[in-house]
Amino acid sequence: MNQFWVFVRKEMWHILRDKQTLFVLLGMPVAQILIFGFALSNEVKNSKIAVLDLSKDQITQQLIERIDASKYFDLEENLTSPKDIERIFKKGKVKLVLVFENNFDKNLQHTHEAIIQLIADGTDPNVGTTLISYASSIINDYQKELFGNQLILYSIKPEVRMIYNEQLKASYNFVPGVMAMVLLLVCALMTSIAIVKEKELGTMEVLLVSPLNPFFVVISKSIPYLIISILNIVSILLLSYYVLKVPIKGNLILLMGVSILFIITSLSFGLFVSSTTRTQTAAMFGTLIGLFMPTLMFSGFMFPIDNMPWPMQLLSNLIPSKWFFIIVKSVMIKGLGILAIWREVLILLGFTVLMLFISIRKFNKRLDIA
């Protein structure tokens, strides 16, 4: 029995000496419970909205203030023309627009009925439906306070419209998210494992000392996954269009171009992981934890980023799939062009150049050592 406890103590000291393993064992549960319990929530709050008040009377001002004061909404902009509605939705600045008709107060007093149009961004139907529900609830509460027992005689009627997704199809949201996850898995995960496998077998050193430039050695390992990923994009788009009935409203060539850019970005991250790890297990763990899990949590695919605390919102900017998710929704669902997504495209280019530069430098150092 004493020998048994000796082995237990030996294993315990082995774990305590391994700082990285200890961090994973103790730190990961704490990080996950904080992220999932505090930062990630399906509740929609602090959503940016815009208001087009064509009446500008006392009741509309009180109702706008009531909506803005709630924890669910933040007033982003007061619009001056119906033409501004499409503009602000295309920019992606707001999730909901409230439109008050002309002579709102007069109509309510004379015809006992006034209309508020609630226009939501339907590219994420769950968020859009929730925002409509919150706004309608606030409007109903305001009516009860304003009219009391006369509520039957007076009615403020919300008219609901879902822009970009009138039928509220969930596929409009998950198709861009699935594209990001599939491309990350094929590109980053498989590329990192393929290169690390060469290290474990000892053949990578032979390749690095060959007359071929290390840059081309590394890139050659990625080309097959680039081709496979392009085929995956084509199959996803065909299934989305013909089976799921998700329209491709924007330019197909632009959509393919930015998808190929994201493939190259994912490949560059795979090369980066492979240059910093020595075993296939470590490469797989690093890719899944460093890229795949953040894609699920911080890309906006499953959890609204606006609901997260500001440190988490800043962290989400470091996730390439967040920017690709925005691009695909803008081009595929909203039908926007390059002028609407140029900032996201430049960010993906920046990620790609940075990761390729670091990866090539690390492989060059290995070559110098050899």
C-alpha positions as YAML, in Angstrom:
chain: A
units: angstrom
residues:
- id: 1
  name: MET
  ca: [0.00, 0.00, 0.00]
- id: 2
  name: ASN
  ca: [2.91, 2.37, 0.73]
- id: 3
  name: GLN
  ca: [4.21, 1.80, -2.78]
- id: 4
  name: PHE
  ca: [0.79, 2.76, -4.16]
- id: 5
  name: TRP
  ca: [0.86, 6.13, -2.35]
- id: 6
  name: VAL
  ca: [4.41, 6.72, -3.49]
- id: 7
  name: PHE
  ca: [3.23, 6.45, -7.09]
- id: 8
  name: VAL
  ca: [0.28, 8.74, -6.33]
- id: 9
  name: ARG
  ca: [2.62, 11.39, -4.88]
- id: 10
  name: LYS
  ca: [4.98, 11.02, -7.83]
- id: 11
  name: GLU
  ca: [2.17, 11.59, -10.30]
- id: 12
  name: MET
  ca: [0.88, 14.56, -8.31]
- id: 13
  name: TRP
  ca: [4.32, 16.20, -8.28]
- id: 14
  name: HIS
  ca: [4.64, 15.48, -11.99]
- id: 15
  name: ILE
  ca: [1.40, 17.40, -12.64]
- id: 16
  name: LEU
  ca: [2.38, 20.26, -10.32]
- id: 17
  name: ARG
  ca: [5.71, 20.68, -12.09]
- id: 18
  name: ASP
  ca: [3.97, 20.84, -15.49]
- id: 19
  name: LYS
  ca: [2.66, 24.42, -15.37]
- id: 20
  name: GLN
  ca: [0.82, 24.20, -18.70]
- id: 21
  name: THR
  ca: [-1.10, 21.06, -17.75]
- id: 22
  name: LEU
  ca: [-1.90, 22.51, -14.33]
- id: 23
  name: PHE
  ca: [-3.22, 25.67, -15.95]
- id: 24
  name: VAL
  ca: [-5.49, 23.65, -18.24]
- id: 25
  name: LEU
  ca: [-6.77, 21.43, -15.42]
- id: 26
  name: LEU
  ca: [-7.52, 24.27, -13.01]
- id: 27
  name: GLY
  ca: [-7.98, 27.27, -15.28]
- id: 28
  name: MET
  ca: [-10.16, 25.81, -18.01]
- id: 29
  name: PRO
  ca: [-13.18, 25.00, -15.79]
- id: 30
  name: VAL
  ca: [-13.05, 28.48, -14.26]
- id: 31
  name: ALA
  ca: [-12.81, 30.13, -17.68]
- id: 32
  name: GLN
  ca: [-15.66, 28.07, -19.11]
- id: 33
  name: ILE
  ca: [-18.05, 28.69, -16.23]
- id: 34
  name: LEU
  ca: [-17.35, 32.44, -16.37]
- id: 35
  name: ILE
  ca: [-17.71, 32.62, -20.15]
- id: 36
  name: PHE
  ca: [-20.83, 30.49, -20.43]
- id: 37
  name: GLY
  ca: [-22.45, 31.76, -17.25]
- id: 38
  name: PHE
  ca: [-21.65, 35.44, -17.51]
- id: 39
  name: ALA
  ca: [-20.52, 36.50, -20.97]
- id: 40
  name: LEU
  ca: [-22.54, 34.22, -23.24]
- id: 41
  name: SER
  ca: [-26.29, 34.61, -23.16]
- id: 42
  name: ASN
  ca: [-29.16, 34.10, -25.58]
- id: 43
  name: GLU
  ca: [-30.94, 37.01, -23.93]
- id: 44
  name: VAL
  ca: [-30.97, 40.02, -26.23]
- id: 45
  name: LYS
  ca: [-30.13, 43.35, -24.59]
- id: 46
  name: ASN
  ca: [-28.40, 46.64, -25.36]
- id: 47
  name: SER
  ca: [-29.40, 46.26, -29.00]
- id: 48
  name: LYS
  ca: [-28.90, 49.35, -31.13]
- id: 49
  name: ILE
  ca: [-32.05, 50.77, -32.69]
- id: 50
  name: ALA
  ca: [-33.01, 53.74, -34.85]
- id: 51
  name: VAL
  ca: [-36.17, 55.84, -34.82]
- id: 52
  name: LEU
  ca: [-37.97, 57.61, -37.65]
- id: 53
  name: ASP
  ca: [-40.43, 59.93, -35.94]
- id: 54
  name: LEU
  ca: [-42.60, 61.59, -38.62]
- id: 55
  name: SER
  ca: [-44.94, 63.06, -36.01]
- id: 56
  name: LYS
  ca: [-42.65, 64.45, -33.29]
- id: 57
  name: ASP
  ca: [-45.42, 64.97, -30.78]
- id: 58
  name: GLN
  ca: [-45.49, 64.48, -27.01]
- id: 59
  name: ILE
  ca: [-46.65, 60.84, -27.06]
- id: 60
  name: THR
  ca: [-44.04, 59.70, -29.59]
- id: 61
  name: GLN
  ca: [-41.29, 61.41, -27.59]
- id: 62
  name: GLN
  ca: [-42.45, 59.75, -24.37]
- id: 63
  name: LEU
  ca: [-42.60, 56.35, -26.05]
- id: 64
  name: ILE
  ca: [-39.14, 56.77, -27.58]
- id: 65
  name: GLU
  ca: [-37.72, 57.71, -24.18]
- id: 66
  name: ARG
  ca: [-39.45, 54.70, -22.59]
- id: 67
  name: ILE
  ca: [-37.95, 52.30, -25.16]
- id: 68
  name: ASP
  ca: [-34.49, 53.88, -24.96]
- id: 69
  name: ALA
  ca: [-34.54, 53.69, -21.14]
- id: 70
  name: SER
  ca: [-35.07, 49.92, -21.15]
- id: 71
  name: LYS
  ca: [-32.09, 47.59, -20.80]
- id: 72
  name: TYR
  ca: [-32.94, 45.96, -24.11]
- id: 73
  name: PHE
  ca: [-32.42, 48.93, -26.43]
- id: 74
  name: ASP
  ca: [-29.92, 51.73, -27.07]
- id: 75
  name: LEU
  ca: [-30.98, 54.51, -29.42]
- id: 76
  name: GLU
  ca: [-28.27, 54.77, -32.07]
- id: 77
  name: GLU
  ca: [-29.72, 57.33, -34.47]
- id: 78
  name: ASN
  ca: [-32.76, 59.49, -35.19]
- id: 79
  name: LEU
  ca: [-33.61, 59.15, -38.87]
- id: 80
  name: THR
  ca: [-34.99, 61.99, -40.95]
- id: 81
  name: SER
  ca: [-36.32, 60.18, -44.02]
- id: 82
  name: PRO
  ca: [-37.71, 56.74, -44.95]
- id: 83
  name: LYS
  ca: [-34.74, 56.41, -47.33]
- id: 84
  name: ASP
  ca: [-32.44, 56.28, -44.29]
- id: 85
  name: ILE
  ca: [-33.96, 52.96, -43.16]
- id: 86
  name: GLU
  ca: [-32.34, 50.88, -45.89]
- id: 87
  name: ARG
  ca: [-29.07, 52.78, -45.49]
- id: 88
  name: ILE
  ca: [-28.74, 52.11, -41.77]
- id: 89
  name: PHE
  ca: [-29.66, 48.43, -42.14]
- id: 90
  name: LYS
  ca: [-27.07, 47.96, -44.90]
- id: 91
  name: LYS
  ca: [-24.40, 49.41, -42.64]
- id: 92
  name: GLY
  ca: [-25.34, 46.86, -39.98]
- id: 93
  name: LYS
  ca: [-25.48, 49.56, -37.31]
- id: 94
  name: VAL
  ca: [-28.92, 48.67, -35.92]
- id: 95
  name: LYS
  ca: [-31.12, 45.61, -35.45]
- id: 96
  name: LEU
  ca: [-34.49, 47.40, -35.25]
- id: 97
  name: VAL
  ca: [-36.07, 50.56, -36.65]
- id: 98
  name: LEU
  ca: [-39.22, 52.16, -35.18]
- id: 99
  name: VAL
  ca: [-41.31, 54.27, -37.57]
- id: 100
  name: PHE
  ca: [-43.99, 56.58, -36.14]
- id: 101
  name: GLU
  ca: [-46.59, 57.68, -38.69]
- id: 102
  name: ASN
  ca: [-47.48, 61.31, -39.40]
- id: 103
  name: ASN
  ca: [-49.90, 62.93, -36.92]
- id: 104
  name: PHE
  ca: [-49.49, 60.07, -34.48]
- id: 105
  name: ASP
  ca: [-51.11, 61.86, -31.53]
- id: 106
  name: LYS
  ca: [-53.91, 63.39, -33.66]
- id: 107
  name: ASN
  ca: [-54.77, 60.00, -35.17]
- id: 108
  name: LEU
  ca: [-54.87, 58.48, -31.70]
- id: 109
  name: GLN
  ca: [-57.22, 61.19, -30.41]
- id: 110
  name: HIS
  ca: [-59.54, 61.37, -33.43]
- id: 111
  name: THR
  ca: [-59.61, 57.84, -34.88]
- id: 112
  name: HIS
  ca: [-58.53, 56.16, -31.61]
- id: 113
  name: GLU
  ca: [-55.83, 54.28, -33.50]
- id: 114
  name: ALA
  ca: [-52.17, 55.00, -34.29]
- id: 115
  name: ILE
  ca: [-49.58, 52.83, -35.97]
- id: 116
  name: ILE
  ca: [-45.94, 52.13, -35.12]
- id: 117
  name: GLN
  ca: [-44.01, 50.18, -37.72]
- id: 118
  name: LEU
  ca: [-41.40, 47.82, -36.26]
- id: 119
  name: ILE
  ca: [-38.81, 46.87, -38.89]
- id: 120
  name: ALA
  ca: [-36.28, 44.25, -37.74]
- id: 121
  name: ASP
  ca: [-33.18, 42.75, -39.36]
- id: 122
  name: GLY
  ca: [-34.31, 39.23, -40.25]
- id: 123
  name: THR
  ca: [-30.86, 37.83, -41.08]
- id: 124
  name: ASP
  ca: [-30.86, 36.52, -37.51]
- id: 125
  name: PRO
  ca: [-34.53, 35.57, -37.06]
- id: 126
  name: ASN
  ca: [-34.18, 34.67, -33.37]
- id: 127
  name: VAL
  ca: [-32.78, 38.08, -32.47]
- id: 128
  name: GLY
  ca: [-35.25, 39.88, -34.73]
- id: 129
  name: THR
  ca: [-38.26, 38.09, -33.24]
- id: 130
  name: THR
  ca: [-37.03, 38.73, -29.70]
- id: 131
  name: LEU
  ca: [-36.54, 42.45, -30.34]
- id: 132
  name: ILE
  ca: [-40.03, 42.73, -31.83]
- id: 133
  name: SER
  ca: [-41.43, 41.00, -28.76]
- id: 134
  name: TYR
  ca: [-39.56, 43.32, -26.36]
- id: 135
  name: ALA
  ca: [-40.64, 46.48, -28.23]
- id: 136
  name: SER
  ca: [-44.26, 45.34, -28.45]
- id: 137
  name: SER
  ca: [-44.30, 44.61, -24.73]
- id: 138
  name: ILE
  ca: [-42.98, 48.10, -23.89]
- id: 139
  name: ILE
  ca: [-45.58, 49.67, -26.20]
- id: 140
  name: ASN
  ca: [-48.40, 47.69, -24.56]
- id: 141
  name: ASP
  ca: [-47.24, 48.66, -21.08]
- id: 142
  name: TYR
  ca: [-47.14, 52.30, -22.13]
- id: 143
  name: GLN
  ca: [-50.71, 52.07, -23.48]
- id: 144
  name: LYS
  ca: [-51.97, 50.67, -20.18]
- id: 145
  name: GLU
  ca: [-50.35, 53.52, -18.23]
- id: 146
  name: LEU
  ca: [-51.54, 56.18, -20.66]
- id: 147
  name: PHE
  ca: [-55.17, 55.13, -21.16]
- id: 148
  name: GLY
  ca: [-55.96, 52.92, -18.17]
- id: 149
  name: ASN
  ca: [-59.65, 51.97, -18.28]
- id: 150
  name: GLN
  ca: [-60.03, 53.54, -21.74]
- id: 151
  name: LEU
  ca: [-57.62, 51.03, -23.29]
- id: 152
  name: ILE
  ca: [-60.45, 49.44, -25.28]
- id: 153
  name: LEU
  ca: [-61.17, 52.74, -27.04]
- id: 154
  name: TYR
  ca: [-57.56, 53.62, -27.87]
- id: 155
  name: SER
  ca: [-55.04, 51.42, -29.66]
- id: 156
  name: ILE
  ca: [-51.39, 51.83, -30.60]
- id: 157
  name: LYS
  ca: [-50.88, 49.08, -33.18]
- id: 158
  name: PRO
  ca: [-47.38, 47.79, -33.98]
- id: 159
  name: GLU
  ca: [-46.96, 46.69, -37.61]
- id: 160
  name: VAL
  ca: [-44.15, 44.15, -37.88]
- id: 161
  name: ARG
  ca: [-41.81, 43.70, -40.82]
- id: 162
  name: MET
  ca: [-38.72, 41.49, -41.08]
- id: 163
  name: ILE
  ca: [-36.33, 42.94, -43.62]
- id: 164
  name: TYR
  ca: [-34.13, 40.50, -45.63]
- id: 165
  name: ASN
  ca: [-35.97, 37.45, -44.22]
- id: 166
  name: GLU
  ca: [-39.73, 37.82, -44.37]
- id: 167
  name: GLN
  ca: [-40.34, 34.10, -43.72]
- id: 168
  name: LEU
  ca: [-38.03, 33.99, -40.66]
- id: 169
  name: LYS
  ca: [-36.03, 31.02, -41.94]
- id: 170
  name: ALA
  ca: [-33.32, 29.95, -39.49]
- id: 171
  name: SER
  ca: [-31.14, 28.80, -42.40]
- id: 172
  name: TYR
  ca: [-30.44, 32.46, -43.25]
- id: 173
  name: ASN
  ca: [-28.35, 32.61, -40.07]
- id: 174
  name: PHE
  ca: [-26.80, 29.16, -39.75]
- id: 175
  name: VAL
  ca: [-25.56, 28.79, -43.36]
- id: 176
  name: PRO
  ca: [-22.90, 31.55, -42.93]
- id: 177
  name: GLY
  ca: [-21.98, 30.09, -39.52]
- id: 178
  name: VAL
  ca: [-21.63, 26.56, -40.89]
- id: 179
  name: MET
  ca: [-19.44, 27.87, -43.72]
- id: 180
  name: ALA
  ca: [-17.07, 29.43, -41.18]
- id: 181
  name: MET
  ca: [-16.87, 26.27, -39.04]
- id: 182
  name: VAL
  ca: [-16.39, 23.86, -41.95]
- id: 183
  name: LEU
  ca: [-13.64, 25.94, -43.52]
- id: 184
  name: LEU
  ca: [-11.86, 26.31, -40.17]
- id: 185
  name: LEU
  ca: [-11.96, 22.58, -39.49]
- id: 186
  name: VAL
  ca: [-10.73, 21.56, -42.93]
- id: 187
  name: CYS
  ca: [-8.12, 24.29, -43.33]
- id: 188
  name: ALA
  ca: [-6.68, 25.14, -39.93]
- id: 189
  name: LEU
  ca: [-7.06, 21.74, -38.24]
- id: 190
  name: MET
  ca: [-5.97, 19.50, -41.08]
- id: 191
  name: THR
  ca: [-3.10, 21.78, -42.18]
- id: 192
  name: SER
  ca: [-1.64, 22.00, -38.66]
- id: 193
  name: ILE
  ca: [-1.89, 18.23, -38.17]
- id: 194
  name: ALA
  ca: [-0.36, 17.46, -41.58]
- id: 195
  name: ILE
  ca: [2.72, 19.60, -40.92]
- id: 196
  name: VAL
  ca: [3.17, 18.45, -37.32]
- id: 197
  name: LYS
  ca: [2.97, 14.87, -38.54]
- id: 198
  name: GLU
  ca: [6.03, 15.56, -40.71]
- id: 199
  name: LYS
  ca: [7.81, 16.84, -37.58]
- id: 200
  name: GLU
  ca: [6.97, 13.71, -35.59]
- id: 201
  name: LEU
  ca: [8.19, 11.47, -38.40]
- id: 202
  name: GLY
  ca: [11.36, 13.52, -38.76]
- id: 203
  name: THR
  ca: [10.77, 14.27, -42.44]
- id: 204
  name: MET
  ca: [10.13, 18.00, -41.97]
- id: 205
  name: GLU
  ca: [13.81, 18.66, -41.28]
- id: 206
  name: VAL
  ca: [14.68, 16.91, -44.54]
- id: 207
  name: LEU
  ca: [12.22, 19.13, -46.41]
- id: 208
  name: LEU
  ca: [13.52, 22.30, -44.78]
- id: 209
  name: VAL
  ca: [17.16, 21.62, -45.80]
- id: 210
  name: SER
  ca: [16.15, 20.88, -49.39]
- id: 211
  name: PRO
  ca: [17.04, 23.41, -52.13]
- id: 212
  name: LEU
  ca: [13.40, 24.54, -52.24]
- id: 213
  name: ASN
  ca: [12.63, 27.76, -50.36]
- id: 214
  name: PRO
  ca: [10.97, 27.06, -46.95]
- id: 215
  name: PHE
  ca: [8.10, 29.34, -47.95]
- id: 216
  name: PHE
  ca: [7.18, 27.08, -50.86]
- id: 217
  name: VAL
  ca: [7.65, 23.97, -48.71]
- id: 218
  name: VAL
  ca: [5.10, 25.27, -46.23]
- id: 219
  name: ILE
  ca: [2.67, 26.55, -48.87]
- id: 220
  name: SER
  ca: [2.79, 23.26, -50.78]
- id: 221
  name: LYS
  ca: [1.41, 21.48, -47.71]
- id: 222
  name: SER
  ca: [-1.63, 23.79, -47.78]
- id: 223
  name: ILE
  ca: [-2.60, 23.71, -51.46]
- id: 224
  name: PRO
  ca: [-4.56, 20.40, -51.29]
- id: 225
  name: TYR
  ca: [-6.68, 21.73, -48.41]
- id: 226
  name: LEU
  ca: [-7.27, 24.95, -50.36]
- id: 227
  name: ILE
  ca: [-8.68, 22.92, -53.26]
- id: 228
  name: ILE
  ca: [-10.81, 20.74, -50.97]
- id: 229
  name: SER
  ca: [-12.17, 23.82, -49.18]
- id: 230
  name: ILE
  ca: [-13.15, 25.50, -52.46]
- id: 231
  name: LEU
  ca: [-15.11, 22.35, -53.33]
- id: 232
  name: ASN
  ca: [-16.74, 22.55, -49.89]
- id: 233
  name: ILE
  ca: [-17.81, 26.15, -50.54]
- id: 234
  name: VAL
  ca: [-19.37, 25.17, -53.85]
- id: 235
  name: SER
  ca: [-21.28, 22.26, -52.28]
- id: 236
  name: ILE
  ca: [-22.50, 24.40, -49.34]
- id: 237
  name: LEU
  ca: [-23.75, 27.15, -51.65]
- id: 238
  name: LEU
  ca: [-25.48, 24.67, -53.98]
- id: 239
  name: LEU
  ca: [-27.22, 22.94, -51.07]
- id: 240
  name: SER
  ca: [-28.14, 26.26, -49.48]
- id: 241
  name: TYR
  ca: [-29.66, 27.62, -52.69]
- id: 242
  name: TYR
  ca: [-31.43, 24.55, -54.08]
- id: 243
  name: VAL
  ca: [-32.30, 22.59, -50.93]
- id: 244
  name: LEU
  ca: [-32.58, 25.14, -48.12]
- id: 245
  name: LYS
  ca: [-33.87, 27.89, -50.44]
- id: 246
  name: VAL
  ca: [-31.43, 30.48, -49.09]
- id: 247
  name: PRO
  ca: [-31.01, 33.15, -51.77]
- id: 248
  name: ILE
  ca: [-27.67, 34.48, -52.98]
- id: 249
  name: LYS
  ca: [-28.68, 38.11, -53.39]
- id: 250
  name: GLY
  ca: [-25.20, 39.53, -53.86]
- id: 251
  name: ASN
  ca: [-22.47, 39.00, -56.44]
- id: 252
  name: LEU
  ca: [-21.52, 35.32, -56.60]
- id: 253
  name: ILE
  ca: [-17.96, 36.08, -57.74]
- id: 254
  name: LEU
  ca: [-17.48, 38.44, -54.79]
- id: 255
  name: LEU
  ca: [-18.87, 35.81, -52.41]
- id: 256
  name: MET
  ca: [-16.48, 33.16, -53.77]
- id: 257
  name: GLY
  ca: [-13.58, 35.61, -53.63]
- id: 258
  name: VAL
  ca: [-14.05, 36.51, -49.96]
- id: 259
  name: SER
  ca: [-14.62, 32.82, -49.13]
- id: 260
  name: ILE
  ca: [-11.29, 31.91, -50.74]
- id: 261
  name: LEU
  ca: [-9.70, 34.75, -48.75]
- id: 262
  name: PHE
  ca: [-11.10, 33.24, -45.53]
- id: 263
  name: ILE
  ca: [-9.77, 29.82, -46.59]
- id: 264
  name: ILE
  ca: [-6.30, 31.32, -46.95]
- id: 265
  name: THR
  ca: [-6.72, 33.05, -43.57]
- id: 266
  name: SER
  ca: [-7.67, 29.72, -41.96]
- id: 267
  name: LEU
  ca: [-4.72, 27.99, -43.65]
- id: 268
  name: SER
  ca: [-2.37, 30.65, -42.30]
- id: 269
  name: PHE
  ca: [-3.68, 30.02, -38.78]
- id: 270
  name: GLY
  ca: [-3.14, 26.30, -39.30]
- id: 271
  name: LEU
  ca: [0.45, 27.01, -40.32]
- id: 272
  name: PHE
  ca: [0.88, 29.20, -37.26]
- id: 273
  name: VAL
  ca: [-0.37, 26.44, -34.94]
- id: 274
  name: SER
  ca: [1.89, 23.88, -36.63]
- id: 275
  name: SER
  ca: [4.92, 26.15, -36.23]
- id: 276
  name: THR
  ca: [4.35, 26.45, -32.46]
- id: 277
  name: THR
  ca: [3.53, 22.81, -31.63]
- id: 278
  name: ARG
  ca: [5.48, 19.55, -31.82]
- id: 279
  name: THR
  ca: [2.82, 16.83, -31.62]
- id: 280
  name: GLN
  ca: [-0.41, 16.14, -33.49]
- id: 281
  name: THR
  ca: [-2.33, 16.06, -30.21]
- id: 282
  name: ALA
  ca: [-1.07, 19.53, -29.27]
- id: 283
  name: ALA
  ca: [-1.87, 20.84, -32.76]
- id: 284
  name: MET
  ca: [-5.41, 19.46, -32.61]
- id: 285
  name: PHE
  ca: [-5.94, 20.81, -29.09]
- id: 286
  name: GLY
  ca: [-4.56, 24.22, -30.03]
- id: 287
  name: THR
  ca: [-6.74, 24.49, -33.13]
- id: 288
  name: LEU
  ca: [-9.94, 23.38, -31.41]
- id: 289
  name: ILE
  ca: [-9.45, 25.57, -28.34]
- id: 290
  name: GLY
  ca: [-7.83, 28.49, -30.12]
- id: 291
  name: LEU
  ca: [-10.06, 28.68, -33.20]
- id: 292
  name: PHE
  ca: [-13.05, 26.35, -33.27]
- id: 293
  name: MET
  ca: [-14.44, 27.13, -29.80]
- id: 294
  name: PRO
  ca: [-14.02, 30.90, -30.23]
- id: 295
  name: THR
  ca: [-15.84, 30.59, -33.57]
- id: 296
  name: LEU
  ca: [-18.83, 29.10, -31.79]
- id: 297
  name: MET
  ca: [-18.78, 31.61, -28.95]
- id: 298
  name: PHE
  ca: [-17.51, 34.91, -30.35]
- id: 299
  name: SER
  ca: [-18.39, 35.01, -34.05]
- id: 300
  name: GLY
  ca: [-22.00, 36.12, -33.50]
- id: 301
  name: PHE
  ca: [-23.26, 32.84, -34.95]
- id: 302
  name: MET
  ca: [-24.74, 31.40, -31.74]
- id: 303
  name: PHE
  ca: [-24.54, 34.26, -29.22]
- id: 304
  name: PRO
  ca: [-25.20, 37.96, -29.99]
- id: 305
  name: ILE
  ca: [-21.96, 39.87, -29.50]
- id: 306
  name: ASP
  ca: [-23.81, 43.03, -28.42]
- id: 307
  name: ASN
  ca: [-24.96, 41.18, -25.28]
- id: 308
  name: MET
  ca: [-21.44, 40.45, -24.09]
- id: 309
  name: PRO
  ca: [-19.41, 42.60, -21.68]
- id: 310
  name: TRP
  ca: [-17.12, 45.02, -23.50]
- id: 311
  name: PRO
  ca: [-13.90, 43.00, -22.80]
- id: 312
  name: MET
  ca: [-15.52, 40.03, -24.56]
- id: 313
  name: GLN
  ca: [-16.63, 42.26, -27.41]
- id: 314
  name: LEU
  ca: [-13.04, 43.43, -27.84]
- id: 315
  name: LEU
  ca: [-11.85, 39.81, -27.73]
- id: 316
  name: SER
  ca: [-14.30, 38.88, -30.50]
- id: 317
  name: ASN
  ca: [-12.44, 41.23, -32.85]
- id: 318
  name: LEU
  ca: [-9.51, 38.79, -32.77]
- id: 319
  name: ILE
  ca: [-11.66, 35.98, -34.18]
- id: 320
  name: PRO
  ca: [-11.37, 35.85, -38.02]
- id: 321
  name: SER
  ca: [-14.65, 33.94, -38.37]
- id: 322
  name: LYS
  ca: [-16.54, 36.92, -36.89]
- id: 323
  name: TRP
  ca: [-15.53, 39.07, -39.86]
- id: 324
  name: PHE
  ca: [-16.22, 36.29, -42.37]
- id: 325
  name: PHE
  ca: [-19.66, 35.76, -40.80]
- id: 326
  name: ILE
  ca: [-20.44, 39.46, -41.29]
- id: 327
  name: ILE
  ca: [-19.19, 39.35, -44.89]
- id: 328
  name: VAL
  ca: [-21.26, 36.30, -45.89]
- id: 329
  name: LYS
  ca: [-24.46, 37.71, -44.36]
- id: 330
  name: SER
  ca: [-23.86, 41.07, -46.03]
- id: 331
  name: VAL
  ca: [-23.16, 39.66, -49.51]
- id: 332
  name: MET
  ca: [-25.31, 36.53, -49.55]
- id: 333
  name: ILE
  ca: [-28.37, 37.64, -47.56]
- id: 334
  name: LYS
  ca: [-28.40, 41.44, -47.87]
- id: 335
  name: GLY
  ca: [-27.03, 41.63, -51.41]
- id: 336
  name: LEU
  ca: [-24.36, 44.23, -50.60]
- id: 337
  name: GLY
  ca: [-21.20, 44.89, -52.59]
- id: 338
  name: ILE
  ca: [-17.51, 45.39, -51.85]
- id: 339
  name: LEU
  ca: [-18.06, 48.96, -50.61]
- id: 340
  name: ALA
  ca: [-20.04, 47.59, -47.66]
- id: 341
  name: ILE
  ca: [-17.49, 44.94, -46.63]
- id: 342
  name: TRP
  ca: [-14.11, 46.48, -47.47]
- id: 343
  name: ARG
  ca: [-13.21, 46.95, -43.80]
- id: 344
  name: GLU
  ca: [-13.86, 43.27, -42.96]
- id: 345
  name: VAL
  ca: [-11.90, 42.18, -46.06]
- id: 346
  name: LEU
  ca: [-8.90, 44.28, -45.00]
- id: 347
  name: ILE
  ca: [-9.03, 42.77, -41.50]
- id: 348
  name: LEU
  ca: [-8.94, 39.22, -42.92]
- id: 349
  name: LEU
  ca: [-6.04, 40.23, -45.16]
- id: 350
  name: GLY
  ca: [-4.22, 41.60, -42.12]
- id: 351
  name: PHE
  ca: [-4.74, 38.34, -40.19]
- id: 352
  name: THR
  ca: [-3.46, 36.34, -43.17]
- id: 353
  name: VAL
  ca: [-0.31, 38.39, -43.73]
- id: 354
  name: LEU
  ca: [0.54, 38.41, -40.01]
- id: 355
  name: MET
  ca: [0.09, 34.66, -39.51]
- id: 356
  name: LEU
  ca: [1.99, 33.77, -42.70]
- id: 357
  name: PHE
  ca: [4.84, 36.08, -41.71]
- id: 358
  name: ILE
  ca: [5.15, 34.54, -38.24]
- id: 359
  name: SER
  ca: [4.88, 30.99, -39.59]
- id: 360
  name: ILE
  ca: [7.54, 31.48, -42.28]
- id: 361
  name: ARG
  ca: [9.88, 33.18, -39.78]
- id: 362
  name: LYS
  ca: [9.56, 30.24, -37.41]
- id: 363
  name: PHE
  ca: [10.25, 27.73, -40.16]
- id: 364
  name: ASN
  ca: [13.26, 29.78, -41.24]
- id: 365
  name: LYS
  ca: [14.62, 29.65, -37.68]
- id: 366
  name: ARG
  ca: [14.24, 25.88, -37.69]
- id: 367
  name: LEU
  ca: [16.17, 25.82, -40.96]
- id: 368
  name: ASP
  ca: [18.96, 27.98, -39.45]
- id: 369
  name: ILE
  ca: [19.22, 25.64, -36.47]
- id: 370
  name: ALA
  ca: [19.37, 22.63, -38.76]
...
